[in-house]
């Protein structure tokens, strides 16, 4: 089975999406600076994004550790 998009293309798209989201959150934070409720909404959005990215990062870190152990012949 062939993948429609390569891993490199997906990684590039992910990076682009992250940068776009970060810019949007920065922009929203700037627009909401005098509105505590709007600032809280941006804070929650940023927290959600952080949680997703952290979980994804941990999964990739774990994969790399497994691959490293496998390459070294360790279980």
Phi and psi restraints in degrees (value plus and minus 20) as a CYANA .aco file:
   2 UNK   PHI    -115.5   -75.5
   2 UNK   PSI     121.6   161.6
   3 UNK   PHI    -100.9   -60.9
   3 UNK   PSI     120.3   160.3
   4 UNK   PHI     -86.0   -46.0
   4 UNK   PSI     -59.0   -19.0
   5 UNK   PHI    -145.2  -105.2
   5 UNK   PSI     125.2   165.2
   6 UNK   PHI     -94.8   -54.8
   6 UNK   PSI     142.5   182.5
   7 UNK   PHI     -79.5   -39.5
   7 UNK   PSI     -59.8   -19.8
   8 UNK   PHI     -83.8   -43.8
   8 UNK   PSI     -59.9   -19.9
   9 UNK   PHI     -84.9   -44.9
   9 UNK   PSI     -61.5   -21.5
  10 UNK   PHI     -85.2   -45.2
  10 UNK   PSI     -60.5   -20.5
  11 UNK   PHI     -83.9   -43.9
  11 UNK   PSI     -60.4   -20.4
  12 UNK   PHI     -84.4   -44.4
  12 UNK   PSI     -61.9   -21.9
  13 UNK   PHI     -84.7   -44.7
  13 UNK   PSI     -61.5   -21.5
  14 UNK   PHI     -81.0   -41.0
  14 UNK   PSI     -65.5   -25.5
  15 UNK   PHI     -80.7   -40.7
  15 UNK   PSI     -63.7   -23.7
  16 UNK   PHI     -82.3   -42.3
  16 UNK   PSI     -63.6   -23.6
  17 UNK   PHI     -83.5   -43.5
  17 UNK   PSI     -62.5   -22.5
  18 UNK   PHI     -80.6   -40.6
  18 UNK   PSI     -67.1   -27.1
  19 UNK   PHI     -81.6   -41.6
  19 UNK   PSI     -60.3   -20.3
  20 UNK   PHI     -83.7   -43.7
  20 UNK   PSI     -64.4   -24.4
  21 UNK   PHI     -83.1   -43.1
  21 UNK   PSI     -62.7   -22.7
  22 UNK   PHI     -82.5   -42.5
  22 UNK   PSI     -62.3   -22.3
  23 UNK   PHI     -84.0   -44.0
  23 UNK   PSI     -61.7   -21.7
  24 UNK   PHI     -81.6   -41.6
  24 UNK   PSI     -65.2   -25.2
  25 UNK   PHI     -84.0   -44.0
  25 UNK   PSI     -60.5   -20.5
  26 UNK   PHI     -80.0   -40.0
  26 UNK   PSI     -64.9   -24.9
  27 UNK   PHI     -83.6   -43.6
  27 UNK   PSI     -65.7   -25.7
  28 UNK   PHI     -81.2   -41.2
  28 UNK   PSI     -61.1   -21.1
  29 UNK   PHI     -82.6   -42.6
  29 UNK   PSI     -60.6   -20.6
  30 UNK   PHI     -84.3   -44.3
  30 UNK   PSI     -60.1   -20.1
  31 UNK   PHI     -92.3   -52.3
  31 UNK   PSI     -45.6    -5.6
  32 UNK   PHI    -118.1   -78.1
  32 UNK   PSI     -11.7    28.3
  33 UNK   PHI     -76.3   -36.3
  33 UNK   PSI     -46.8    -6.8
  34 UNK   PHI    -123.4   -83.4
  34 UNK   PSI     -10.4    29.6
  35 UNK   PHI    -144.6  -104.6
  35 UNK   PSI      81.6   121.6
  36 UNK   PHI     -78.7   -38.7
  36 UNK   PSI     -54.6   -14.6
  37 UNK   PHI     -89.8   -49.8
  37 UNK   PSI     -65.3   -25.3
  38 UNK   PHI     -83.9   -43.9
  38 UNK   PSI     -59.4   -19.4
  39 UNK   PHI     -81.6   -41.6
  39 UNK   PSI     -59.8   -19.8
  40 UNK   PHI     -84.7   -44.7
  40 UNK   PSI     -58.9   -18.9
  41 UNK   PHI     -82.8   -42.8
  41 UNK   PSI     -62.4   -22.4
  42 UNK   PHI     -85.4   -45.4
  42 UNK   PSI     -60.2   -20.2
  43 UNK   PHI     -78.8   -38.8
  43 UNK   PSI     -64.0   -24.0
  44 UNK   PHI     -85.9   -45.9
  44 UNK   PSI     -63.8   -23.8
  45 UNK   PHI     -79.9   -39.9
  45 UNK   PSI     -64.7   -24.7
  46 UNK   PHI     -84.0   -44.0
  46 UNK   PSI     -58.1   -18.1
  47 UNK   PHI     -84.5   -44.5
  47 UNK   PSI     -60.4   -20.4
  48 UNK   PHI     -84.4   -44.4
  48 UNK   PSI     -64.7   -24.7
  49 UNK   PHI     -82.4   -42.4
  49 UNK   PSI     -63.4   -23.4
  50 UNK   PHI     -79.1   -39.1
  50 UNK   PSI     -64.1   -24.1
  51 UNK   PHI     -82.9   -42.9
  51 UNK   PSI     -63.2   -23.2
  52 UNK   PHI     -83.8   -43.8
  52 UNK   PSI     -67.0   -27.0
  53 UNK   PHI     -86.5   -46.5
  53 UNK   PSI     -57.8   -17.8
  54 UNK   PHI     -85.7   -45.7
  54 UNK   PSI     -64.4   -24.4
  55 UNK   PHI     -81.9   -41.9
  55 UNK   PSI     -63.1   -23.1
  56 UNK   PHI     -84.3   -44.3
  56 UNK   PSI     -62.3   -22.3
  57 UNK   PHI     -82.6   -42.6
  57 UNK   PSI     -61.3   -21.3
  58 UNK   PHI     -85.2   -45.2
  58 UNK   PSI     -58.4   -18.4
  59 UNK   PHI     -83.5   -43.5
  59 UNK   PSI     -62.0   -22.0
  60 UNK   PHI     -89.1   -49.1
  60 UNK   PSI     -59.0   -19.0
  61 UNK   PHI     -80.4   -40.4
  61 UNK   PSI     -65.1   -25.1
  62 UNK   PHI     -82.1   -42.1
  62 UNK   PSI     -60.9   -20.9
  63 UNK   PHI     -81.6   -41.6
  63 UNK   PSI     -65.7   -25.7
  64 UNK   PHI     -81.2   -41.2
  64 UNK   PSI     -60.2   -20.2
  65 UNK   PHI     -83.8   -43.8
  65 UNK   PSI     -62.2   -22.2
  66 UNK   PHI     -83.4   -43.4
  66 UNK   PSI     -62.4   -22.4
  67 UNK   PHI     -84.4   -44.4
  67 UNK   PSI     -59.5   -19.5
  68 UNK   PHI     -84.4   -44.4
  68 UNK   PSI     -64.8   -24.8
  69 UNK   PHI     -82.8   -42.8
  69 UNK   PSI     -61.2   -21.2
  70 UNK   PHI     -82.9   -42.9
  70 UNK   PSI     -62.9   -22.9
  71 UNK   PHI     -85.1   -45.1
  71 UNK   PSI     -48.9    -8.9
  72 UNK   PHI    -109.6   -69.6
  72 UNK   PSI     -18.9    21.1
  73 UNK   PHI      55.0    95.0
  73 UNK   PSI       3.3    43.3
  74 UNK   PHI    -125.9   -85.9
  74 UNK   PSI     125.1   165.1
